[in-house]
């Protein structure tokens, strides 16, 4: 099925302008029986040395063509709630 070009535009968790990063890490997320997203992000942020926080950007990429699905909305809301500081600080998008 054809996907409209505008559906390929990113959906940002924050509208703030972020500075350039040395490393960008994409985290693909697909629908599965067991969801590891929150666990993975928690581990990444807890184990990331403070000196690297301003040099890295983690981008969560949902593998779906239905960006308005309840699953995507729920995961996005959970990330915004649990990782508000990381989003504000430009570490997570």
OpenMM code with the backbone's topology and positions (N, CA, C; nanometers):
from openmm import Vec3, app, unit

residues = "UNK UNK UNK UNK UNK UNK UNK UNK UNK UNK UNK UNK UNK UNK UNK UNK UNK UNK UNK UNK UNK UNK UNK UNK UNK UNK UNK UNK UNK UNK UNK UNK UNK UNK UNK UNK UNK UNK UNK UNK UNK UNK UNK UNK UNK UNK UNK UNK UNK UNK UNK UNK UNK UNK UNK UNK UNK UNK UNK UNK UNK UNK UNK UNK UNK UNK UNK UNK UNK UNK UNK UNK UNK UNK UNK UNK UNK UNK UNK UNK UNK UNK UNK UNK UNK UNK UNK UNK UNK UNK UNK UNK UNK".split()
positions = [
    Vec3(0.0849, -0.1181, 0.0000),
    Vec3(0.0000, 0.0000, 0.0000),
    Vec3(0.0883, 0.1229, 0.0000),
    Vec3(0.0464, 0.2238, -0.0709),
    Vec3(0.1231, 0.3478, -0.0808),
    Vec3(0.1114, 0.4284, 0.0475),
    Vec3(0.2222, 0.4843, 0.0886),
    Vec3(0.2264, 0.5667, 0.2096),
    Vec3(0.2433, 0.7117, 0.1672),
    Vec3(0.1551, 0.8003, 0.2146),
    Vec3(0.1712, 0.9423, 0.1818),
    Vec3(0.3042, 0.9950, 0.2358),
    Vec3(0.3692, 1.0795, 0.1599),
    Vec3(0.4996, 1.1343, 0.1979),
    Vec3(0.4939, 1.2022, 0.3342),
    Vec3(0.3855, 1.2741, 0.3644),
    Vec3(0.3768, 1.3442, 0.4932),
    Vec3(0.3747, 1.2484, 0.6125),
    Vec3(0.3367, 1.1221, 0.5902),
    Vec3(0.3392, 1.0236, 0.6984),
    Vec3(0.4808, 0.9811, 0.7335),
    Vec3(0.5770, 1.0170, 0.6520),
    Vec3(0.7164, 0.9843, 0.6799),
    Vec3(0.7860, 1.0924, 0.7611),
    Vec3(0.7166, 1.2033, 0.7861),
    Vec3(0.7736, 1.3104, 0.8674),
    Vec3(0.7846, 1.2645, 1.0121),
    Vec3(0.8905, 1.3031, 1.0816),
    Vec3(0.9062, 1.2631, 1.2217),
    Vec3(0.8027, 1.3293, 1.3118),
    Vec3(0.7714, 1.2606, 1.4203),
    Vec3(0.6850, 1.3152, 1.5242),
    Vec3(0.7753, 1.3411, 1.6439),
    Vec3(0.7922, 1.4666, 1.6789),
    Vec3(0.8858, 1.5038, 1.7843),
    Vec3(0.8202, 1.4996, 1.9214),
    Vec3(0.8958, 1.4535, 2.0215),
    Vec3(0.8480, 1.4531, 2.1591),
    Vec3(0.8569, 1.5917, 2.2196),
    Vec3(0.9430, 1.6743, 2.1663),
    Vec3(0.9666, 1.8080, 2.2201),
    Vec3(0.9837, 1.9044, 2.1041),
    Vec3(0.9397, 2.0272, 2.1251),
    Vec3(0.9538, 2.1271, 2.0192),
    Vec3(1.0808, 2.2098, 2.0359),
    Vec3(1.1574, 2.1794, 2.1383),
    Vec3(1.2780, 2.2583, 2.1629),
    Vec3(1.3850, 2.2300, 2.0573),
    Vec3(1.4680, 2.3283, 2.0345),
    Vec3(1.5767, 2.3153, 1.9377),
    Vec3(1.6937, 2.2451, 2.0061),
    Vec3(1.7458, 2.1453, 1.9401),
    Vec3(1.8562, 2.0693, 1.9983),
    Vec3(1.9856, 2.1016, 1.9260),
    Vec3(2.0938, 2.0954, 2.0015),
    Vec3(2.2239, 2.1221, 1.9400),
    Vec3(2.2747, 1.9981, 1.8667),
    Vec3(2.3734, 2.0199, 1.7879),
    Vec3(2.4347, 1.9132, 1.7088),
    Vec3(2.5003, 1.8101, 1.8017),
    Vec3(2.4863, 1.6826, 1.7691),
    Vec3(2.5424, 1.5738, 1.8490),
    Vec3(2.6501, 1.4996, 1.7716),
    Vec3(2.7425, 1.4392, 1.8452),
    Vec3(2.8493, 1.3617, 1.7823),
    Vec3(2.8009, 1.2234, 1.7405),
    Vec3(2.7036, 1.1702, 1.8146),
    Vec3(2.6539, 1.0357, 1.7867),
    Vec3(2.5022, 1.0345, 1.7986),
    Vec3(2.4362, 0.9773, 1.6989),
    Vec3(2.2912, 0.9609, 1.7026),
    Vec3(2.2628, 0.8118, 1.6954),
    Vec3(2.1841, 0.7633, 1.7921),
    Vec3(2.1518, 0.6214, 1.8004),
    Vec3(2.0029, 0.6045, 1.7732),
    Vec3(1.9701, 0.5298, 1.6685),
    Vec3(1.8306, 0.5012, 1.6367),
    Vec3(1.7865, 0.3735, 1.7054),
    Vec3(1.6714, 0.3798, 1.7712),
    Vec3(1.6167, 0.2628, 1.8399),
    Vec3(1.4861, 0.2248, 1.7706),
    Vec3(1.4882, 0.1192, 1.6876),
    Vec3(1.3655, 0.0786, 1.6189),
    Vec3(1.2714, 0.0061, 1.7147),
    Vec3(1.1436, 0.0364, 1.7031),
    Vec3(1.0427, -0.0246, 1.7895),
    Vec3(0.9337, -0.0844, 1.7011),
    Vec3(0.9076, -0.2137, 1.7177),
    Vec3(0.8020, -0.2826, 1.6436),
    Vec3(0.7062, -0.3462, 1.7437),
    Vec3(0.5846, -0.3722, 1.6996),
    Vec3(0.4868, -0.4393, 1.7852),
    Vec3(0.5326, -0.5819, 1.8131),
    Vec3(0.5404, -0.6156, 1.9407),
    Vec3(0.5793, -0.7506, 1.9827),
    Vec3(0.4977, -0.7888, 2.1057),
    Vec3(0.4993, -0.9170, 2.1381),
    Vec3(0.4289, -0.9619, 2.2583),
    Vec3(0.4886, -0.8965, 2.3818),
    Vec3(0.6210, -0.8930, 2.3869),
    Vec3(0.6913, -0.8325, 2.4997),
    Vec3(0.7567, -0.7039, 2.4524),
    Vec3(0.7328, -0.5965, 2.5260),
    Vec3(0.7860, -0.4655, 2.4885),
    Vec3(0.9049, -0.4322, 2.5783),
    Vec3(1.0184, -0.4051, 2.5164),
    Vec3(1.1404, -0.3765, 2.5912),
    Vec3(1.1819, -0.2298, 2.5843),
    Vec3(1.1002, -0.1444, 2.5270),
    Vec3(1.1401, -0.0060, 2.5038),
    Vec3(1.1758, 0.0672, 2.6323),
    Vec3(1.0866, 0.0684, 2.7289),
    Vec3(1.1109, 0.1444, 2.8517),
    Vec3(1.2301, 0.0875, 2.9285),
    Vec3(1.2387, -0.0433, 2.9314),
    Vec3(1.3505, -0.1112, 2.9980),
    Vec3(1.4834, -0.0761, 2.9298),
    Vec3(1.4832, -0.0755, 2.7978),
    Vec3(1.6035, -0.0433, 2.7210),
    Vec3(1.6463, 0.1006, 2.7445),
    Vec3(1.5515, 0.1941, 2.7344),
    Vec3(1.5838, 0.3355, 2.7553),
    Vec3(1.6337, 0.3603, 2.8972),
    Vec3(1.5689, 0.2986, 2.9951),
    Vec3(1.6118, 0.3143, 3.1344),
    Vec3(1.7560, 0.2680, 3.1506),
    Vec3(1.7890, 0.1528, 3.0957),
    Vec3(1.9247, 0.0999, 3.1057),
    Vec3(2.0255, 0.1916, 3.0363),
    Vec3(1.9910, 0.2384, 2.9175),
    Vec3(2.0815, 0.3288, 2.8450),
    Vec3(2.1092, 0.4558, 2.9249),
    Vec3(2.0050, 0.5165, 2.9788),
    Vec3(2.0214, 0.6432, 3.0501),
    Vec3(2.0918, 0.6249, 3.1840),
    Vec3(2.0632, 0.5158, 3.2546),
    Vec3(2.1270, 0.4917, 3.3843),
    Vec3(2.2760, 0.4622, 3.3697),
    Vec3(2.3136, 0.3997, 3.2595),
    Vec3(2.4529, 0.3589, 3.2414),
    Vec3(2.5352, 0.4547, 3.1563),
    Vec3(2.4744, 0.5634, 3.1123),
    Vec3(2.5446, 0.6614, 3.0303),
    Vec3(2.6195, 0.7588, 3.1202),
    Vec3(2.7488, 0.7700, 3.0998),
    Vec3(2.8287, 0.8623, 3.1802),
    Vec3(2.7863, 1.0057, 3.1509),
    Vec3(2.7873, 1.0888, 3.2545),
    Vec3(2.7423, 1.2275, 3.2420),
    Vec3(2.8137, 1.3035, 3.1311),
    Vec3(2.9406, 1.2769, 3.1118),
    Vec3(3.0178, 1.3475, 3.0104),
    Vec3(2.9699, 1.3235, 2.8681),
    Vec3(2.8977, 1.2147, 2.8470),
    Vec3(2.8494, 1.1812, 2.7129),
    Vec3(2.7071, 1.2301, 2.6862),
    Vec3(2.6374, 1.2734, 2.7898),
    Vec3(2.4967, 1.3125, 2.7739),
    Vec3(2.4759, 1.4253, 2.6738),
    Vec3(2.5716, 1.5134, 2.6620),
    Vec3(2.5564, 1.6256, 2.5690),
    Vec3(2.6061, 1.5919, 2.4285),
    Vec3(2.6591, 1.4711, 2.4111),
    Vec3(2.7160, 1.4327, 2.2821),
    Vec3(2.6335, 1.3296, 2.2066),
    Vec3(2.5339, 1.2713, 2.2739),
    Vec3(2.4564, 1.1619, 2.2148),
    Vec3(2.3092, 1.2004, 2.2066),
    Vec3(2.2437, 1.1531, 2.1017),
    Vec3(2.0991, 1.1681, 2.0864),
    Vec3(2.0413, 1.0307, 2.0558),
    Vec3(1.9421, 0.9895, 2.1324),
    Vec3(1.8713, 0.8648, 2.1070),
    Vec3(1.7393, 0.8996, 2.0391),
    Vec3(1.7138, 0.8371, 1.9260),
    Vec3(1.5898, 0.8601, 1.8519),
    Vec3(1.5113, 0.7294, 1.8479),
    Vec3(1.3878, 0.7331, 1.8976),
    Vec3(1.3001, 0.6164, 1.8938),
    Vec3(1.2245, 0.6196, 1.7613),
    Vec3(1.2329, 0.5101, 1.6876),
    Vec3(1.1695, 0.5015, 1.5557),
    Vec3(1.0654, 0.3894, 1.5576),
    Vec3(0.9394, 0.4271, 1.5428),
    Vec3(0.8313, 0.3290, 1.5437),
    Vec3(0.8145, 0.2676, 1.4052),
    Vec3(0.8169, 0.1356, 1.3986),
    Vec3(0.8014, 0.0634, 1.2721),
    Vec3(0.6530, 0.0377, 1.2477),
    Vec3(0.5835, 0.1423, 1.2091),
    Vec3(0.4410, 0.1315, 1.1793),
    Vec3(0.4024, 0.2404, 1.0810),
    Vec3(0.2985, 0.2142, 1.0065),
    Vec3(0.2482, 0.3191, 0.9179),
    Vec3(0.1281, 0.3886, 0.9806),
    Vec3(0.0884, 0.3416, 1.0982),
    Vec3(-0.0250, 0.4019, 1.1684),
    Vec3(0.0262, 0.4747, 1.2917),
    Vec3(0.0803, 0.5938, 1.2697),
    Vec3(0.1430, 0.6705, 1.3769),
    Vec3(0.0425, 0.7116, 1.4844),
    Vec3(-0.0855, 0.7127, 1.4500),
    Vec3(-0.1864, 0.7514, 1.5486),
    Vec3(-0.2445, 0.6308, 1.6217),
    Vec3(-0.1846, 0.5143, 1.6064),
    Vec3(-0.2349, 0.3948, 1.6742),
    Vec3(-0.2238, 0.4108, 1.8255),
    Vec3(-0.3087, 0.3393, 1.8975),
    Vec3(-0.3080, 0.3503, 2.0438),
    Vec3(-0.1751, 0.3033, 2.1014),
    Vec3(-0.1130, 0.2059, 2.0392),
    Vec3(0.0159, 0.1563, 2.0876),
    Vec3(0.1225, 0.2651, 2.0815),
    Vec3(0.1305, 0.3349, 1.9694),
    Vec3(0.2287, 0.4425, 1.9543),
    Vec3(0.1969, 0.5561, 2.0509),
    Vec3(0.0703, 0.5925, 2.0613),
    Vec3(0.0313, 0.7001, 2.1544),
    Vec3(0.0660, 0.6631, 2.2980),
    Vec3(0.0384, 0.5397, 2.3368),
    Vec3(0.0673, 0.4956, 2.4737),
    Vec3(0.2174, 0.4944, 2.5022),
    Vec3(0.2960, 0.4450, 2.4083),
    Vec3(0.4414, 0.4409, 2.4282),
    Vec3(0.5001, 0.5819, 2.4309),
    Vec3(0.4491, 0.6680, 2.3444),
    Vec3(0.4959, 0.8065, 2.3418),
    Vec3(0.4634, 0.8764, 2.4729),
    Vec3(0.3420, 0.8581, 2.5224),
    Vec3(0.3020, 0.9193, 2.6497),
    Vec3(0.3868, 0.8654, 2.7644),
    Vec3(0.4138, 0.7359, 2.7633),
    Vec3(0.4967, 0.6761, 2.8686),
    Vec3(0.6381, 0.7330, 2.8654),
    Vec3(0.6936, 0.7505, 2.7451),
    Vec3(0.8277, 0.8090, 2.7337),
    Vec3(0.8281, 0.9535, 2.7819),
    Vec3(0.7272, 1.0299, 2.7438),
    Vec3(0.7203, 1.1701, 2.7856),
    Vec3(0.7081, 1.1812, 2.9373),
    Vec3(0.6382, 1.0890, 2.9983),
    Vec3(0.6207, 1.0904, 3.1431),
    Vec3(0.7473, 1.0445, 3.2154),
    Vec3(0.8002, 0.9322, 3.1743),
    Vec3(0.9131, 0.8714, 3.2458),
    Vec3(1.0474, 0.9371, 3.2146),
    Vec3(1.0631, 0.9901, 3.0938),
    Vec3(1.1914, 1.0454, 3.0523),
    Vec3(1.1818, 1.1935, 3.0176),
    Vec3(1.1027, 1.2664, 3.0917),
    Vec3(1.0829, 1.4101, 3.0653),
    Vec3(1.2151, 1.4864, 3.0697),
    Vec3(1.3002, 1.4561, 3.1656),
    Vec3(1.4294, 1.5258, 3.1767),
    Vec3(1.5189, 1.4969, 3.0559),
    Vec3(1.5191, 1.3729, 3.0112),
    Vec3(1.6012, 1.3346, 2.8966),
    Vec3(1.5506, 1.4012, 2.7683),
    Vec3(1.4197, 1.4130, 2.7558),
    Vec3(1.3616, 1.4797, 2.6384),
    Vec3(1.3945, 1.6284, 2.6416),
    Vec3(1.3732, 1.6911, 2.7564),
    Vec3(1.4040, 1.8343, 2.7711),
    Vec3(1.5516, 1.8629, 2.7473),
    Vec3(1.6367, 1.7720, 2.7915),
    Vec3(1.7809, 1.7901, 2.7777),
    Vec3(1.8344, 1.7556, 2.6396),
    Vec3(1.7475, 1.7086, 2.5505),
    Vec3(1.7908, 1.6775, 2.4150),
    Vec3(1.8584, 1.5424, 2.4000),
    Vec3(1.8441, 1.4563, 2.4995),
    Vec3(1.9052, 1.3238, 2.4936),
    Vec3(1.8152, 1.2237, 2.4207),
    Vec3(1.6843, 1.2474, 2.4254),
    Vec3(1.5863, 1.1554, 2.3665),
    Vec3(1.4910, 1.2310, 2.2762),
    Vec3(1.4647, 1.1704, 2.1614),
    Vec3(1.3696, 1.2288, 2.0670),
    Vec3(1.2845, 1.1197, 2.0079),
] * unit.nanometer
topology = app.Topology()
chain = topology.addChain("A")
for resn in residues:
    res = topology.addResidue(resn, chain)
    for name in ("N", "CA", "C"):
        topology.addAtom(name, app.Element.getBySymbol(name[0]), res)
